[in-house]
């Protein structure tokens, strides 16, 4: 089954909020690894090299199948 690789970077700010950057979708592990290597030298990313997250997703498949509930009064 075909899959893609999603690359994001997560950085916890001083106020405790997570700053998430969606970087891209890549067709192979080699390409996503090359993207991390390029970006890891840039300002911000260089100071938080452990913030890169790579997830593999099969294409043409549902990945959220539970539904959801909206909190009332939150």
N, CA, C and O atoms as CSV, one atom per row, in Angstrom:
chain,resi,resn,atom,element,x,y,z
A,1,UNK,N,N,0.840,-1.175,0.000
A,1,UNK,CA,C,0.000,0.000,0.000
A,1,UNK,C,C,0.888,1.242,0.000
A,1,UNK,O,O,1.893,1.291,0.709
A,2,UNK,N,N,0.519,2.234,-0.788
A,2,UNK,CA,C,1.300,3.465,-0.893
A,2,UNK,C,C,1.159,4.291,0.382
A,2,UNK,O,O,0.107,4.299,1.020
A,3,UNK,N,N,2.230,4.979,0.737
A,3,UNK,CA,C,2.179,5.838,1.912
A,3,UNK,C,C,2.930,7.133,1.634
A,3,UNK,O,O,3.715,7.231,0.690
A,4,UNK,N,N,2.667,8.124,2.482
A,4,UNK,CA,C,3.364,9.402,2.436
A,4,UNK,C,C,3.887,9.693,3.835
A,4,UNK,O,O,3.469,9.072,4.812
A,5,UNK,N,N,4.809,10.647,3.913
A,5,UNK,CA,C,5.414,11.013,5.180
A,5,UNK,C,C,5.122,12.484,5.451
A,5,UNK,O,O,5.433,13.348,4.631
A,6,UNK,N,N,4.527,12.762,6.600
A,6,UNK,CA,C,4.162,14.120,6.997
A,6,UNK,C,C,5.219,14.627,7.979
A,6,UNK,O,O,5.540,13.962,8.964
A,7,UNK,N,N,5.749,15.810,7.692
A,7,UNK,CA,C,6.780,16.410,8.534
A,7,UNK,C,C,6.225,17.657,9.213
A,7,UNK,O,O,5.703,18.559,8.558
A,8,UNK,N,N,6.348,17.691,10.534
A,8,UNK,CA,C,5.954,18.848,11.327
A,8,UNK,C,C,7.077,19.167,12.305
A,8,UNK,O,O,7.945,18.337,12.574
A,9,UNK,N,N,7.040,20.384,12.826
A,9,UNK,CA,C,7.977,20.762,13.875
A,9,UNK,C,C,7.168,21.334,15.021
A,9,UNK,O,O,6.317,22.200,14.817
A,10,UNK,N,N,7.433,20.851,16.232
A,10,UNK,CA,C,6.721,21.298,17.421
A,10,UNK,C,C,7.726,21.911,18.385
A,10,UNK,O,O,8.762,21.322,18.695
A,11,UNK,N,N,7.389,23.118,18.854
A,11,UNK,CA,C,8.253,23.817,19.799
A,11,UNK,C,C,7.389,24.351,20.928
A,11,UNK,O,O,6.408,25.052,20.678
A,12,UNK,N,N,7.738,24.029,22.167
A,12,UNK,CA,C,7.000,24.546,23.329
A,12,UNK,C,C,7.504,25.944,23.637
A,12,UNK,O,O,8.680,26.136,23.949
A,13,UNK,N,N,6.605,26.923,23.546
A,13,UNK,CA,C,6.970,28.302,23.853
A,13,UNK,C,C,7.097,28.478,25.363
A,13,UNK,O,O,6.696,27.610,26.138
A,14,UNK,N,N,7.658,29.609,25.764
A,14,UNK,CA,C,7.838,29.886,27.187
A,14,UNK,C,C,6.526,29.953,27.948
A,14,UNK,O,O,6.497,29.675,29.147
A,15,UNK,N,N,5.420,30.323,27.265
A,15,UNK,CA,C,4.113,30.396,27.925
A,15,UNK,C,C,3.415,29.040,27.979
A,15,UNK,O,O,2.264,28.953,28.406
A,16,UNK,N,N,4.105,27.982,27.548
A,16,UNK,CA,C,3.564,26.636,27.616
A,16,UNK,C,C,2.752,26.206,26.414
A,16,UNK,O,O,2.350,25.046,26.323
A,17,UNK,N,N,2.504,27.115,25.494
A,17,UNK,CA,C,1.732,26.788,24.295
A,17,UNK,C,C,2.647,26.128,23.271
A,17,UNK,O,O,3.782,26.561,23.071
A,18,UNK,N,N,2.145,25.073,22.623
A,18,UNK,CA,C,2.926,24.421,21.577
A,18,UNK,C,C,2.762,25.167,20.267
A,18,UNK,O,O,1.644,25.447,19.836
A,19,UNK,N,N,3.870,25.482,19.646
A,19,UNK,CA,C,3.899,26.127,18.342
A,19,UNK,C,C,4.180,25.032,17.315
A,19,UNK,O,O,5.293,24.510,17.254
A,20,UNK,N,N,3.176,24.683,16.509
A,20,UNK,CA,C,3.299,23.593,15.541
A,20,UNK,C,C,3.406,24.173,14.143
A,20,UNK,O,O,2.587,24.996,13.733
A,21,UNK,N,N,4.422,23.735,13.417
A,21,UNK,CA,C,4.603,24.144,12.027
A,21,UNK,C,C,4.432,22.914,11.143
A,21,UNK,O,O,5.176,21.941,11.268
A,22,UNK,N,N,3.448,22.965,10.251
A,22,UNK,CA,C,3.282,21.910,9.251
A,22,UNK,C,C,4.266,22.218,8.141
A,22,UNK,O,O,4.163,23.264,7.500
A,23,UNK,N,N,5.221,21.325,7.901
A,23,UNK,CA,C,6.289,21.607,6.945
A,23,UNK,C,C,5.984,21.038,5.571
A,23,UNK,O,O,6.144,21.733,4.568
A,24,UNK,N,N,5.547,19.783,5.507
A,24,UNK,CA,C,5.269,19.229,4.186
A,24,UNK,C,C,4.934,17.761,4.210
A,24,UNK,O,O,4.977,17.098,5.247
A,25,UNK,N,N,4.594,17.267,3.015
A,25,UNK,CA,C,4.264,15.865,2.793
A,25,UNK,C,C,5.238,15.342,1.749
A,25,UNK,O,O,5.416,15.956,0.697
A,26,UNK,N,N,5.863,14.216,2.037
A,26,UNK,CA,C,6.919,13.682,1.182
A,26,UNK,C,C,6.597,12.255,0.755
A,26,UNK,O,O,5.934,11.509,1.476
A,27,UNK,N,N,7.076,11.891,-0.425
A,27,UNK,CA,C,6.748,10.593,-1.005
A,27,UNK,C,C,7.644,9.452,-0.532
A,27,UNK,O,O,7.362,8.290,-0.823
A,28,UNK,N,N,8.717,9.762,0.189
A,28,UNK,CA,C,9.598,8.702,0.670
A,28,UNK,C,C,10.281,9.121,1.971
A,28,UNK,O,O,10.368,10.306,2.293
A,29,UNK,N,N,10.756,8.134,2.702
A,29,UNK,CA,C,11.486,8.404,3.936
A,29,UNK,C,C,12.777,9.161,3.636
A,29,UNK,O,O,13.185,10.028,4.409
A,30,UNK,N,N,13.411,8.838,2.530
A,30,UNK,CA,C,14.649,9.514,2.157
A,30,UNK,C,C,14.415,11.009,1.932
A,30,UNK,O,O,15.234,11.836,2.336
A,31,UNK,N,N,13.299,11.354,1.288
A,31,UNK,CA,C,13.016,12.763,1.008
A,31,UNK,C,C,12.668,13.527,2.277
A,31,UNK,O,O,13.067,14.682,2.428
A,32,UNK,N,N,11.932,12.906,3.191
A,32,UNK,CA,C,11.610,13.600,4.436
A,32,UNK,C,C,12.868,13.756,5.297
A,32,UNK,O,O,13.039,14.782,5.954
A,33,UNK,N,N,13.736,12.761,5.300
A,33,UNK,CA,C,14.994,12.875,6.041
A,33,UNK,C,C,15.869,13.984,5.465
A,33,UNK,O,O,16.528,14.702,6.216
A,34,UNK,N,N,15.884,14.132,4.137
A,34,UNK,CA,C,16.658,15.206,3.500
A,34,UNK,C,C,16.085,16.570,3.868
A,34,UNK,O,O,16.837,17.525,4.066
A,35,UNK,N,N,14.760,16.668,3.961
A,35,UNK,CA,C,14.133,17.934,4.366
A,35,UNK,C,C,14.535,18.294,5.785
A,35,UNK,O,O,14.845,19.452,6.064
A,36,UNK,N,N,14.534,17.324,6.684
A,36,UNK,CA,C,14.945,17.582,8.071
A,36,UNK,C,C,16.392,18.062,8.094
A,36,UNK,O,O,16.716,19.009,8.809
A,37,UNK,N,N,17.252,17.430,7.332
A,37,UNK,CA,C,18.661,17.825,7.298
A,37,UNK,C,C,18.825,19.262,6.799
A,37,UNK,O,O,19.652,20.007,7.325
A,38,UNK,N,N,18.043,19.657,5.787
A,38,UNK,CA,C,18.113,21.041,5.272
A,38,UNK,C,C,17.608,22.032,6.305
A,38,UNK,O,O,18.249,23.050,6.567
A,39,UNK,N,N,16.451,21.731,6.895
A,39,UNK,CA,C,15.800,22.675,7.799
A,39,UNK,C,C,16.495,22.783,9.144
A,39,UNK,O,O,16.440,23.832,9.787
A,40,UNK,N,N,17.144,21.720,9.576
A,40,UNK,CA,C,17.764,21.686,10.907
A,40,UNK,C,C,18.846,22.748,11.083
A,40,UNK,O,O,19.240,23.042,12.211
A,41,UNK,N,N,19.325,23.318,10.001
A,41,UNK,CA,C,20.371,24.352,10.072
A,41,UNK,C,C,19.796,25.761,10.147
A,41,UNK,O,O,20.536,26.715,10.386
A,42,UNK,N,N,18.497,25.905,9.947
A,42,UNK,CA,C,17.874,27.227,9.899
A,42,UNK,C,C,17.568,27.760,11.299
A,42,UNK,O,O,17.399,26.985,12.240
A,43,UNK,N,N,17.497,29.102,11.431
A,43,UNK,CA,C,17.173,29.696,12.730
A,43,UNK,C,C,15.857,29.132,13.286
A,43,UNK,O,O,14.908,28.885,12.542
A,44,UNK,N,N,15.823,28.943,14.560
A,44,UNK,CA,C,14.652,28.366,15.223
A,44,UNK,C,C,14.738,26.856,15.232
A,44,UNK,O,O,14.757,26.240,16.297
A,45,UNK,N,N,14.789,26.251,14.048
A,45,UNK,CA,C,14.914,24.797,13.981
A,45,UNK,C,C,16.247,24.339,14.583
A,45,UNK,O,O,16.306,23.302,15.243
A,46,UNK,N,N,17.305,25.103,14.360
A,46,UNK,CA,C,18.624,24.734,14.877
A,46,UNK,C,C,18.640,24.727,16.402
A,46,UNK,O,O,19.368,23.948,17.018
A,47,UNK,N,N,17.826,25.605,17.014
A,47,UNK,CA,C,17.770,25.669,18.482
A,47,UNK,C,C,16.846,24.612,19.077
A,47,UNK,O,O,16.860,24.392,20.288
A,48,UNK,N,N,16.046,23.960,18.244
A,48,UNK,CA,C,15.109,22.929,18.728
A,48,UNK,C,C,15.132,21.728,17.791
A,48,UNK,O,O,14.107,21.392,17.199
A,49,UNK,N,N,16.287,21.075,17.646
A,49,UNK,CA,C,16.414,19.992,16.668
A,49,UNK,C,C,15.561,18.765,16.985
A,49,UNK,O,O,15.277,17.969,16.090
A,50,UNK,N,N,15.154,18.601,18.229
A,50,UNK,CA,C,14.335,17.438,18.579
A,50,UNK,C,C,12.845,17.682,18.322
A,50,UNK,O,O,12.016,16.817,18.606
A,51,UNK,N,N,12.510,18.850,17.789
A,51,UNK,CA,C,11.111,19.188,17.543
A,51,UNK,C,C,10.530,18.617,16.270
A,51,UNK,O,O,9.322,18.717,16.053
A,52,UNK,N,N,11.355,18.018,15.415
A,52,UNK,CA,C,10.842,17.452,14.169
A,52,UNK,C,C,10.075,16.164,14.452
A,52,UNK,O,O,10.525,15.305,15.209
A,53,UNK,N,N,8.903,16.054,13.824
A,53,UNK,CA,C,8.070,14.853,13.968
A,53,UNK,C,C,7.691,14.361,12.580
A,53,UNK,O,O,7.212,15.122,11.740
A,54,UNK,N,N,7.918,13.070,12.358
A,54,UNK,CA,C,7.613,12.445,11.074
A,54,UNK,C,C,6.582,11.356,11.321
A,54,UNK,O,O,6.764,10.492,12.179
A,55,UNK,N,N,5.490,11.409,10.552
A,55,UNK,CA,C,4.461,10.383,10.639
A,55,UNK,C,C,4.211,9.823,9.254
A,55,UNK,O,O,4.129,10.566,8.276
A,56,UNK,N,N,4.091,8.505,9.179
A,56,UNK,CA,C,3.799,7.832,7.915
A,56,UNK,C,C,2.306,7.540,7.849
A,56,UNK,O,O,1.728,7.014,8.800
A,57,UNK,N,N,1.690,7.880,6.733
A,57,UNK,CA,C,0.263,7.641,6.527
A,57,UNK,C,C,0.046,6.859,5.240
A,57,UNK,O,O,0.608,7.196,4.197
A,58,UNK,N,N,-0.764,5.822,5.316
A,58,UNK,CA,C,-1.192,5.107,4.116
A,58,UNK,C,C,-2.197,5.988,3.389
A,58,UNK,O,O,-3.068,6.586,4.021
A,59,UNK,N,N,-2.085,6.074,2.067
A,59,UNK,CA,C,-3.016,6.886,1.297
A,59,UNK,C,C,-4.302,6.105,1.037
A,59,UNK,O,O,-4.329,4.876,1.105
A,60,UNK,N,N,-5.359,6.845,0.740
A,60,UNK,CA,C,-6.673,6.270,0.440
A,60,UNK,C,C,-7.225,5.448,1.594
A,60,UNK,O,O,-7.861,4.414,1.387
A,61,UNK,N,N,-6.976,5.918,2.812
A,61,UNK,CA,C,-7.431,5.228,4.012
A,61,UNK,C,C,-7.866,6.263,5.044
A,61,UNK,O,O,-7.211,7.293,5.205
A,62,UNK,N,N,-8.964,5.996,5.742
A,62,UNK,CA,C,-9.393,6.880,6.822
A,62,UNK,C,C,-8.437,6.728,7.992
A,62,UNK,O,O,-8.026,5.619,8.334
A,63,UNK,N,N,-8.083,7.864,8.608
A,63,UNK,CA,C,-7.171,7.823,9.749
A,63,UNK,C,C,-7.836,8.307,11.033
A,63,UNK,O,O,-7.253,8.193,12.111
A,64,UNK,N,N,-9.027,8.837,10.932
A,64,UNK,CA,C,-9.803,9.221,12.112
A,64,UNK,C,C,-11.171,8.605,11.928
A,64,UNK,O,O,-11.946,9.051,11.082
A,65,UNK,N,N,-11.473,7.589,12.706
A,65,UNK,CA,C,-12.715,6.845,12.482
A,65,UNK,C,C,-13.637,6.819,13.694
A,65,UNK,O,O,-14.652,6.122,13.678
A,66,UNK,N,N,-13.301,7.572,14.751
A,66,UNK,CA,C,-14.080,7.532,15.987
A,66,UNK,C,C,-15.202,8.566,16.051
A,66,UNK,O,O,-16.050,8.472,16.938
A,67,UNK,N,N,-15.242,9.539,15.158
A,67,UNK,CA,C,-16.158,10.652,15.307
A,67,UNK,C,C,-15.621,11.594,16.368
A,67,UNK,O,O,-14.468,11.462,16.779
A,68,UNK,N,N,-16.444,12.557,16.828
A,68,UNK,CA,C,-15.983,13.475,17.869
A,68,UNK,C,C,-17.177,14.107,18.570
A,68,UNK,O,O,-18.295,14.100,18.055
A,69,UNK,N,N,-16.923,14.647,19.741
A,69,UNK,CA,C,-17.941,15.313,20.549
A,69,UNK,C,C,-17.481,16.737,20.806
A,69,UNK,O,O,-16.322,16.967,21.150
A,70,UNK,N,N,-18.383,17.690,20.641
A,70,UNK,CA,C,-18.068,19.094,20.896
A,70,UNK,C,C,-18.408,19.401,22.362
A,70,UNK,O,O,-19.531,19.160,22.806
A,71,UNK,N,N,-17.445,19.926,23.098
A,71,UNK,CA,C,-17.658,20.275,24.496
A,71,UNK,C,C,-18.545,21.511,24.573
A,71,UNK,O,O,-18.278,22.509,23.903
A,72,UNK,N,N,-19.589,21.452,25.379
A,72,UNK,CA,C,-20.509,22.558,25.550
A,72,UNK,C,C,-20.110,23.354,26.783
A,72,UNK,O,O,-19.877,22.780,27.846
A,73,UNK,N,N,-20.031,24.675,26.647
A,73,UNK,CA,C,-19.711,25.528,27.782
A,73,UNK,C,C,-18.250,25.557,28.152
A,73,UNK,O,O,-17.909,26.034,29.235
A,74,UNK,N,N,-17.378,25.070,27.305
A,74,UNK,CA,C,-15.947,25.067,27.615
A,74,UNK,C,C,-15.316,26.395,27.313
A,74,UNK,O,O,-14.114,26.568,27.516
